[in-house]
Amino acid sequence: MSKSQTKVTLNNTLVESKINYLSMFSDDFTRSQIARGHCYTADNALTWVLKQVADMVAELDEATEDMRTGTESIKLMRLEQRLDRAQQQATELRAELEASIEVHTAFKLPSQEAYQPKAK
């Protein structure tokens, strides 16, 4: 399975599970508010992880400079591992946010606007 097929499958699974969860609530307003809350939570988590990635990239630049002088090779290796994990988290959180927005759009009330992520 290719990477793009995996992403589509993951997104479809997330959307289906969110729809099933929201279908348990009988009130349209409650469903729309919970769906919007999922968008807000996913957006905040993604923003936080992307800030962590930016901080780690800055640390990585410093550690790379230190390595040129012969120090900090273990720190550099650990930092690269942390950065890889954070980038994977960011990818997963983007998929979560996309699924949450799709579900919110399906459940929002006609008077509500579709959720828009904050400008970063």
Residue frames as qw, qx, qy, qz and C-alpha x, y, z in Angstrom:
[[0.000, 0.892, 0.452, 0.000, 0.00, 0.00, 0.00],
 [0.420, 0.468, -0.029, 0.777, 1.44, 3.36, -1.00],
 [0.211, -0.175, -0.444, 0.853, 1.81, 6.28, 1.37],
 [0.304, -0.044, -0.136, -0.942, -1.05, 8.20, -0.26],
 [0.613, -0.254, -0.656, -0.359, -3.36, 5.16, -0.06],
 [0.473, -0.260, -0.686, 0.488, -2.50, 4.79, 3.63],
 [0.001, -0.084, -0.222, 0.971, -3.32, 8.46, 4.21],
 [0.484, -0.145, -0.381, -0.775, -6.68, 8.14, 2.45],
 [0.634, -0.269, -0.724, -0.041, -7.51, 4.98, 4.42],
 [0.340, -0.206, -0.563, 0.724, -6.50, 6.64, 7.69],
 [0.177, 0.008, 0.023, -0.984, -8.56, 9.74, 6.89],
 [0.579, -0.205, -0.540, -0.575, -11.61, 7.66, 5.90],
 [0.579, -0.268, -0.731, 0.243, -11.29, 5.62, 9.10],
 [0.166, -0.146, -0.407, 0.886, -11.04, 8.76, 11.21],
 [0.353, -0.074, -0.195, -0.912, -14.06, 10.32, 9.51],
 [0.626, -0.239, -0.665, -0.329, -16.14, 7.16, 9.89],
 [0.488, -0.263, -0.693, 0.460, -15.27, 6.76, 13.56],
 [0.008, -0.096, -0.244, 0.965, -16.07, 10.41, 14.28],
 [0.478, -0.136, -0.376, -0.782, -19.40, 10.16, 12.46],
 [0.618, -0.270, -0.737, -0.041, -20.28, 7.01, 14.39],
 [0.328, -0.212, -0.569, 0.724, -19.41, 8.72, 17.67],
 [0.153, 0.066, 0.061, -0.984, -21.40, 11.85, 16.88],
 [0.486, -0.200, -0.622, -0.580, -24.37, 9.80, 15.72],
 [0.382, -0.295, -0.808, 0.337, -24.87, 8.69, 19.33],
 [0.005, 0.308, 0.349, -0.885, -26.11, 12.19, 20.19],
 [0.247, 0.611, 0.747, 0.087, -29.71, 12.96, 19.29],
 [0.034, 0.908, 0.205, -0.363, -29.44, 16.75, 19.33],
 [0.649, 0.636, 0.118, 0.400, -28.10, 18.50, 16.20],
 [0.056, -0.935, 0.210, -0.279, -26.67, 21.39, 18.21],
 [0.712, -0.569, 0.409, 0.035, -24.76, 19.03, 20.52],
 [0.870, 0.192, 0.320, 0.321, -23.35, 17.11, 17.57],
 [0.450, 0.799, 0.024, 0.398, -22.23, 20.29, 15.81],
 [0.277, -0.891, 0.292, -0.209, -20.60, 21.67, 18.96],
 [0.819, -0.363, 0.421, 0.141, -18.74, 18.43, 19.69],
 [0.783, 0.433, 0.247, 0.372, -17.58, 18.24, 16.06],
 [0.194, 0.906, -0.108, 0.360, -16.35, 21.85, 16.27],
 [0.569, -0.740, 0.350, -0.074, -14.59, 21.02, 19.54],
 [0.899, -0.018, 0.332, 0.285, -12.76, 18.18, 17.80],
 [0.551, 0.710, 0.073, 0.432, -11.55, 20.66, 15.16],
 [0.174, -0.918, 0.212, -0.288, -10.37, 23.11, 17.80],
 [0.771, -0.516, 0.369, 0.052, -8.54, 20.41, 19.76],
 [0.857, 0.222, 0.284, 0.369, -6.83, 18.97, 16.67],
 [0.355, 0.840, 0.002, 0.409, -5.83, 22.45, 15.49],
 [0.366, -0.861, 0.298, -0.188, -4.31, 23.34, 18.86],
 [0.862, -0.290, 0.377, 0.173, -2.41, 20.04, 19.06],
 [0.746, 0.475, 0.203, 0.420, -1.03, 20.53, 15.55],
 [0.094, 0.928, -0.113, 0.343, 0.01, 24.11, 16.34],
 [0.599, -0.716, 0.355, -0.047, 1.84, 22.93, 19.46],
 [0.882, -0.037, 0.368, 0.292, 3.67, 20.11, 17.63],
 [0.586, 0.684, 0.119, 0.419, 4.70, 22.42, 14.79],
 [0.159, -0.926, 0.247, -0.237, 6.14, 24.86, 17.33],
 [0.774, -0.468, 0.415, 0.095, 8.08, 21.97, 18.87],
 [0.825, 0.340, 0.276, 0.356, 9.38, 21.01, 15.42],
 [0.293, 0.879, -0.056, 0.371, 10.53, 24.58, 14.78],
 [0.451, -0.810, 0.353, -0.128, 12.31, 24.66, 18.17],
 [0.869, -0.199, 0.413, 0.189, 13.99, 21.32, 17.46],
 [0.696, 0.602, 0.137, 0.367, 15.14, 22.47, 14.03],
 [0.011, 0.923, -0.237, 0.302, 16.78, 25.47, 15.68],
 [0.676, -0.585, 0.446, -0.032, 18.41, 23.18, 18.27],
 [0.902, 0.184, 0.314, 0.233, 19.52, 20.86, 15.48],
 [0.462, 0.816, -0.067, 0.340, 21.20, 23.75, 13.68],
 [0.283, -0.838, 0.404, -0.232, 23.07, 24.63, 16.88],
 [0.834, -0.308, 0.458, 0.023, 24.03, 21.00, 17.53],
 [0.825, 0.479, 0.146, 0.260, 25.25, 20.62, 13.94],
 [0.209, 0.880, -0.263, 0.335, 27.49, 23.64, 14.45],
 [0.551, -0.659, 0.481, -0.175, 28.79, 22.16, 17.72],
 [0.944, 0.032, 0.316, 0.091, 29.45, 18.85, 15.97],
 [0.616, 0.727, -0.117, 0.280, 31.72, 20.61, 13.50],
 [0.062, -0.789, 0.493, -0.362, 33.87, 21.52, 16.47],
 [0.445, 0.225, -0.852, 0.157, 33.92, 17.86, 17.61],
 [0.142, 0.014, 0.755, -0.640, 31.34, 17.87, 20.41],
 [0.523, 0.214, 0.315, -0.762, 27.68, 17.02, 20.91],
 [0.312, 0.137, -0.804, -0.487, 27.33, 14.00, 18.56],
 [0.093, -0.297, -0.930, 0.195, 25.06, 12.11, 21.01],
 [0.183, 0.505, 0.375, -0.756, 22.93, 15.21, 21.54],
 [0.314, 0.357, -0.444, -0.760, 22.59, 15.58, 17.78],
 [0.236, -0.043, -0.941, -0.239, 21.50, 11.96, 17.35],
 [0.010, -0.428, -0.798, 0.423, 18.87, 12.22, 20.10],
 [0.210, 0.503, 0.096, -0.833, 17.61, 15.50, 18.70],
 [0.299, 0.206, -0.676, -0.641, 17.23, 13.98, 15.24],
 [0.170, -0.239, -0.956, 0.009, 15.20, 11.12, 16.74],
 [0.072, 0.518, 0.554, -0.648, 12.95, 13.56, 18.61],
 [0.243, 0.426, -0.238, -0.838, 12.51, 15.60, 15.44],
 [0.241, 0.012, -0.868, -0.435, 11.53, 12.50, 13.44],
 [0.091, -0.413, -0.870, 0.253, 8.90, 11.60, 16.07],
 [0.113, 0.550, 0.290, -0.775, 7.54, 15.15, 16.16],
 [0.252, 0.297, -0.498, -0.775, 7.29, 15.29, 12.37],
 [0.209, -0.185, -0.939, -0.202, 5.36, 11.99, 12.39],
 [0.018, -0.516, -0.678, 0.523, 3.03, 13.42, 15.04],
 [0.174, 0.464, -0.063, -0.867, 2.49, 16.52, 12.92],
 [0.248, 0.075, -0.767, -0.587, 1.57, 14.35, 9.93],
 [0.193, -0.360, -0.911, 0.064, -0.93, 12.37, 12.01],
 [0.001, 0.544, 0.466, -0.698, -2.38, 15.52, 13.56],
 [0.205, 0.278, -0.363, -0.865, -2.86, 17.08, 10.11],
 [0.293, -0.158, -0.869, -0.367, -4.89, 13.99, 9.15],
 [0.160, -0.470, -0.763, 0.414, -6.87, 14.31, 12.40],
 [0.085, 0.463, 0.134, -0.872, -7.59, 17.97, 11.71],
 [0.259, 0.118, -0.611, -0.739, -8.67, 17.27, 8.13],
 [0.284, -0.306, -0.902, -0.107, -11.02, 14.52, 9.32],
 [0.106, -0.493, -0.596, 0.625, -12.40, 16.72, 12.10],
 [0.168, 0.354, -0.126, -0.911, -13.10, 19.57, 9.69],
 [0.295, -0.039, -0.775, -0.557, -14.80, 17.18, 7.27],
 [0.262, -0.417, -0.858, 0.144, -17.01, 15.80, 10.04],
 [0.024, -0.472, -0.368, 0.801, -17.80, 19.25, 11.43],
 [0.220, 0.191, -0.401, -0.868, -18.83, 20.39, 7.97],
 [0.333, -0.213, -0.857, -0.330, -21.20, 17.41, 7.76],
 [0.351, -0.515, -0.743, 0.245, -22.74, 18.04, 11.19],
 [0.116, -0.132, -0.191, 0.966, -22.69, 21.84, 11.45],
 [0.248, 0.680, 0.594, -0.351, -25.95, 23.69, 11.66],
 [0.457, 0.663, 0.388, 0.449, -26.94, 25.77, 8.63],
 [0.108, -0.985, -0.050, -0.123, -26.37, 28.94, 10.64],
 [0.640, -0.626, 0.300, 0.329, -22.80, 27.96, 11.54],
 [0.402, 0.783, -0.444, -0.168, -19.71, 28.66, 9.51],
 [0.943, 0.120, -0.259, 0.169, -17.37, 25.82, 8.63],
 [0.655, -0.675, 0.126, 0.314, -14.40, 25.53, 10.98],
 [0.548, 0.763, -0.207, 0.273, -11.31, 27.36, 9.77],
 [0.790, -0.245, -0.218, 0.517, -7.91, 26.61, 11.32],
 [0.222, -0.909, 0.018, 0.351, -6.10, 29.57, 12.84],
 [0.564, 0.774, -0.222, 0.181, -3.58, 31.28, 10.59],
 [0.844, -0.403, 0.038, 0.352, -0.12, 30.07, 11.52]]
